[in-house]
Amino acid sequence: MRRKMKVVDPASVGLPLEAVILENLRDHEYRKDFVRINLRIEIAAVVKRLRLERGLTQKQLAARAGVPQSQIARLEGLADERIPSLDFLGRLFRGLGQRATLRVGPTRGRKSSICEIALV
């Protein structure tokens, strides 16, 4: 269930969009949604860019990845806000001939090593 978030309306205060986003990012729920949605958009953009660079249709990528074409259309279309599973992403990147990794590192201010986990 989506929570009702208090957000700053840029029209009411005459602020640039970037300033409004920064102000809204102070709200924990807004920040969580913002990060999730931006991650989803970035994943979709990378998949689509790589697919087009290889001259593949969604149907061709689906066949290579062993997934239905409708799942690729849904991912690239951005209508679905869910984050794709690691298994699904692994299949897509394998179908694109890419080695995908998950990079794990410390949060701000903490000392820790960075490690990468191969998805494909």
Secondary structure, DSSP 4 states (H G I P E B T S, - for coil): -PPP-----HHHHT--HHHHHHHHTTSHHHHHHHHHHHHHHHHHHHHHHHHHHTT--HHHHHHHHTS-HHHHHHHHH----SPPPHHHHHHHHHHTT---EEEE-PPTT-----EEEE--
